[in-house]
Amino acid sequence: MSLARLKRNSSGPALPDKTQFPLRDPDDPRVLYVLSDRARRVSLKVKAAERQVHVIVPGLRSFAQARRFAAEQRSWIDVQLEGLPPPMPFVPGQDILFQGDLYRLVSPPGKARPRVDRAGRRIIVPSPDPDSFPSRVRRLLIREARAELEAATHHYAGELGKRVGKVSVRDQSSRWGSAITRKGEGHISYSWRLICAPPDILEYVCAHECAHLIEANHSPAFWALCERLFPETKMAKRWLNRHGQELHAIGAEV
């Protein structure tokens, strides 16, 4: 919903209610106001996959403050968004990252099952119309990601003598994975974008999350366990810090 629709004919703007969030800034469509009852202060979060900045509003009474803050930070917002890697939209003919290499998206006629042609470095997704092509590509990547993530997760969990009952694959924007333990078994969630990273990076994230089944923190004991499971932990962390935004550019619209 747009902020412009909230204006009154009287002297001041109306205060929106919770049901009207998120709200898009009428002066800058890249800015979205997101209400959070858990936040303690107004803050900005760059959402690389959406090519947007979210303004976190800690309660309705902070809404006016959030608008002022976003206006004051306009130059910072410009720098952050303009510095993002070029988008890799899901359109036929586009090259996107898959397991660390560039693959060409192809949309042949017919109703065949979408597949990855590794020899030809093509992602082949038959689609009846252009509008359905992006969602079909995303489903294929999620399917590929789930197969790789489940295999790696059960491998590392087995090395620790732990059992993982559920592996979820989602479009997570703030973290690559998360792990919890319920009734003695692990439940781990991952970002599907890990299938776009080199295979050893995916392996690292799986080892990282399985290590949390024993050490639910980031203490020295956790990192020692993580490096025992995956000796190239430091390298993989550096790669994600340098290239994480490139993964979020995959599927982003132009």
DOVEX-928832 format. One record per residue (C-alpha): x, y, z negated; residue number from 1. Coordinates in steps of 0.02 Angstrom, whole numbers, padded with zeros to 5 digits. Each point is the difference from the previous one (the first is absolute). Example, Ala and Ser with C-alpha at 12.3 -4.5 7.8 and 13.67 -1.06 7.14 Angstrom:
2
<<00615, -00225, -00390>, 1>
<<00069, 00172, 00033>, 2>
REM end
This chain:
254
<<00000, 00000, 00000>, 1>
<<00062, 00176, 00038>, 2>
<<00023, 00135, -00131>, 3>
<<-00083, 00122, 00117>, 4>
<<-00169, -00081, -00034>, 5>
<<00014, 00041, -00185>, 6>
<<00000, 00189, 00019>, 7>
<<-00144, 00100, -00070>, 8>
<<-00070, 00163, 00061>, 9>
<<00038, 00069, -00174>, 10>
<<00164, 00069, -00060>, 11>
<<00091, -00163, -00035>, 12>
<<00018, -00175, 00071>, 13>
<<-00101, -00141, -00073>, 14>
<<00088, -00129, -00105>, 15>
<<-00013, -00170, 00086>, 16>
<<-00059, -00152, -00095>, 17>
<<00092, -00166, -00007>, 18>
<<-00103, -00079, 00139>, 19>
<<00065, 00128, 00126>, 20>
<<00183, -00053, -00014>, 21>
<<00114, -00021, 00093>, 22>
<<-00012, 00174, 00076>, 23>
<<00094, 00060, 00152>, 24>
<<00074, 00176, -00002>, 25>
<<-00089, 00107, 00131>, 26>
<<00159, 00100, 00033>, 27>
<<00113, -00152, 00022>, 28>
<<-00077, -00168, 00049>, 29>
<<00161, -00087, -00052>, 30>
<<-00040, 00037, -00183>, 31>
<<-00123, -00108, -00097>, 32>
<<-00055, 00033, -00179>, 33>
<<-00015, -00161, -00102>, 34>
<<-00081, -00003, -00171>, 35>
<<00088, -00100, -00135>, 36>
<<-00061, -00013, -00179>, 37>
<<00165, -00082, -00050>, 38>
<<00114, 00137, 00066>, 39>
<<00064, 00130, -00124>, 40>
<<00053, 00134, 00122>, 41>
<<-00023, 00058, 00178>, 42>
<<00123, -00086, 00116>, 43>
<<00033, -00032, 00184>, 44>
<<00026, -00170, 00081>, 45>
<<00057, -00024, 00179>, 46>
<<-00098, -00139, 00086>, 47>
<<00112, -00045, 00145>, 48>
<<-00118, -00128, 00078>, 49>
<<-00141, 00128, 00008>, 50>
<<00115, 00147, 00042>, 51>
<<-00084, 00093, -00143>, 52>
<<00037, 00075, -00170>, 53>
<<-00115, -00044, -00144>, 54>
<<-00025, 00132, -00133>, 55>
<<-00034, -00094, -00162>, 56>
<<-00132, 00093, -00101>, 57>
<<-00002, -00046, -00186>, 58>
<<-00185, 00032, -00032>, 59>
<<-00126, 00118, 00074>, 60>
<<00054, 00148, -00106>, 61>
<<00170, -00006, 00086>, 62>
<<-00072, 00014, 00175>, 63>
<<00031, 00187, 00021>, 64>
<<00177, -00022, -00067>, 65>
<<00029, -00142, 00124>, 66>
<<-00054, 00109, 00146>, 67>
<<00117, 00139, -00054>, 68>
<<00143, -00122, -00023>, 69>
<<-00026, -00076, 00173>, 70>
<<00001, 00175, 00078>, 71>
<<00160, 00045, -00093>, 72>
<<00084, -00160, 00060>, 73>
<<-00047, 00018, 00184>, 74>
<<00181, 00018, 00056>, 75>
<<00049, -00156, -00097>, 76>
<<-00146, -00095, 00078>, 77>
<<00055, 00055, 00174>, 78>
<<00178, -00059, -00030>, 79>
<<-00055, -00170, -00069>, 80>
<<-00122, -00040, 00139>, 81>
<<00108, 00066, 00141>, 82>
<<00144, -00105, -00065>, 83>
<<-00094, -00165, 00010>, 84>
<<00059, -00128, 00129>, 85>
<<-00097, 00002, 00164>, 86>
<<-00162, -00099, -00010>, 87>
<<-00013, -00172, 00080>, 88>
<<-00186, -00010, 00040>, 89>
<<-00086, -00162, 00043>, 90>
<<-00027, 00031, 00185>, 91>
<<00046, -00110, 00149>, 92>
<<00174, 00036, 00063>, 93>
<<00062, 00067, -00167>, 94>
<<00157, -00074, -00080>, 95>
<<-00016, -00038, -00185>, 96>
<<00114, -00079, -00129>, 97>
<<-00029, -00185, -00035>, 98>
<<00122, -00095, -00112>, 99>
<<00126, 00139, 00026>, 100>
<<-00005, 00002, 00191>, 101>
<<-00099, 00100, 00126>, 102>
<<-00145, -00096, 00079>, 103>
<<-00112, 00062, 00140>, 104>
<<-00189, 00001, -00030>, 105>
<<-00089, -00084, 00145>, 106>
<<-00188, -00013, 00032>, 107>
<<-00034, -00128, 00138>, 108>
<<-00176, -00038, 00061>, 109>
<<-00092, -00150, -00070>, 110>
<<-00047, -00069, -00171>, 111>
<<00157, -00094, -00049>, 112>
<<00061, -00003, -00179>, 113>
<<00119, 00143, -00042>, 114>
<<00179, -00059, -00017>, 115>
<<00181, 00053, -00017>, 116>
<<00114, -00039, 00145>, 117>
<<00169, 00000, -00087>, 118>
<<00099, -00049, 00155>, 119>
<<-00069, 00147, 00098>, 120>
<<-00017, 00114, -00152>, 121>
<<-00182, 00034, 00035>, 122>
<<-00153, 00007, -00112>, 123>
<<-00141, -00063, 00111>, 124>
<<-00174, 00052, -00056>, 125>
<<-00144, -00026, 00122>, 126>
<<-00136, 00128, -00034>, 127>
<<-00168, 00034, 00084>, 128>
<<00018, 00189, -00022>, 129>
<<00129, 00129, -00056>, 130>
<<-00094, 00041, -00160>, 131>
<<00017, -00177, -00069>, 132>
<<00184, -00020, 00046>, 133>
<<00077, 00083, -00155>, 134>
<<-00101, -00104, -00123>, 135>
<<00044, -00159, 00094>, 136>
<<00185, 00043, -00006>, 137>
<<-00013, 00035, -00186>, 138>
<<-00086, -00166, -00033>, 139>
<<00136, -00092, 00096>, 140>
<<00137, 00086, -00100>, 141>
<<-00089, -00041, -00163>, 142>
<<-00014, -00182, 00054>, 143>
<<00186, -00007, 00041>, 144>
<<00044, 00089, -00162>, 145>
<<-00104, -00117, -00106>, 146>
<<00087, -00155, 00070>, 147>
<<00174, 00071, -00035>, 148>
<<-00044, 00075, -00169>, 149>
<<-00085, -00157, -00065>, 150>
<<00147, -00110, 00049>, 151>
<<00131, 00115, -00079>, 152>
<<-00103, 00029, -00156>, 153>
<<-00026, -00183, -00037>, 154>
<<00186, -00031, 00032>, 155>
<<00060, 00129, -00125>, 156>
<<-00135, -00039, -00127>, 157>
<<00051, -00182, 00010>, 158>
<<00181, 00046, -00037>, 159>
<<-00063, 00080, -00161>, 160>
<<-00115, -00142, -00045>, 161>
<<-00152, 00112, 00021>, 162>
<<-00162, -00028, 00092>, 163>
<<-00081, 00133, 00109>, 164>
<<-00188, -00025, 00017>, 165>
<<-00039, 00142, 00119>, 166>
<<00095, 00099, 00131>, 167>
<<-00091, 00153, 00068>, 168>
<<00051, 00103, 00152>, 169>
<<-00065, 00178, 00004>, 170>
<<00033, 00173, 00070>, 171>
<<00090, 00066, -00153>, 172>
<<00069, 00175, 00019>, 173>
<<00088, 00028, -00167>, 174>
<<00095, -00163, -00025>, 175>
<<00061, -00151, 00098>, 176>
<<-00062, -00126, -00125>, 177>
<<-00074, -00025, -00172>, 178>
<<-00012, -00149, -00116>, 179>
<<-00105, -00048, -00150>, 180>
<<-00022, -00161, -00099>, 181>
<<-00173, -00067, -00039>, 182>
<<-00035, -00159, -00096>, 183>
<<00178, -00058, 00023>, 184>
<<00016, 00025, 00187>, 185>
<<00059, 00142, 00108>, 186>
<<-00105, 00110, 00111>, 187>
<<00105, 00101, 00122>, 188>
<<-00054, 00132, 00125>, 189>
<<00106, 00063, 00146>, 190>
<<-00005, 00131, 00137>, 191>
<<-00028, -00075, 00172>, 192>
<<00130, 00121, 00066>, 193>
<<00137, -00112, -00068>, 194>
<<-00021, -00108, 00155>, 195>
<<00068, 00148, 00098>, 196>
<<00161, 00005, -00102>, 197>
<<00149, -00115, 00028>, 198>
<<-00034, -00173, -00074>, 199>
<<00127, 00019, -00141>, 200>
<<-00092, 00156, -00061>, 201>
<<-00163, -00098, -00012>, 202>
<<00095, -00136, -00093>, 203>
<<00068, 00127, -00123>, 204>
<<-00171, 00071, -00041>, 205>
<<-00066, -00176, -00032>, 206>
<<00147, -00039, -00114>, 207>
<<-00027, 00167, -00089>, 208>
<<-00183, -00033, -00034>, 209>
<<00031, -00180, -00056>, 210>
<<00131, 00064, -00122>, 211>
<<-00138, 00105, -00078>, 212>
<<-00088, -00161, -00049>, 213>
<<00137, -00020, -00130>, 214>
<<00057, 00180, -00029>, 215>
<<-00149, 00119, 00013>, 216>
<<00112, 00153, 00004>, 217>
<<00152, 00071, 00088>, 218>
<<00124, -00034, -00139>, 219>
<<00180, -00058, 00027>, 220>
<<-00063, -00177, -00032>, 221>
<<-00125, 00019, 00142>, 222>
<<00130, 00061, 00125>, 223>
<<00120, -00139, -00050>, 224>
<<-00138, -00127, 00033>, 225>
<<-00044, 00084, 00164>, 226>
<<00181, -00008, 00059>, 227>
<<00011, -00183, -00051>, 228>
<<-00150, -00036, 00110>, 229>
<<00054, 00115, 00141>, 230>
<<00185, 00048, -00005>, 231>
<<-00023, 00140, 00130>, 232>
<<-00120, 00095, -00113>, 233>
<<00099, 00164, 00003>, 234>
<<00012, -00002, 00189>, 235>
<<-00187, -00031, 00019>, 236>
<<-00044, 00140, -00122>, 237>
<<00107, 00121, 00100>, 238>
<<-00083, -00055, 00163>, 239>
<<-00175, 00031, -00069>, 240>
<<00051, 00170, -00067>, 241>
<<00068, 00051, 00170>, 242>
<<-00127, -00081, 00115>, 243>
<<-00160, -00017, -00100>, 244>
<<-00082, 00147, 00088>, 245>
<<00034, -00083, 00168>, 246>
<<-00107, -00147, -00056>, 247>
<<-00141, 00119, -00047>, 248>
<<00010, 00078, 00174>, 249>
<<-00057, -00166, 00075>, 250>
<<-00183, 00012, 00046>, 251>
<<-00005, 00186, -00038>, 252>
<<-00100, 00104, 00122>, 253>
<<00086, 00131, 00106>, 254>
REM end
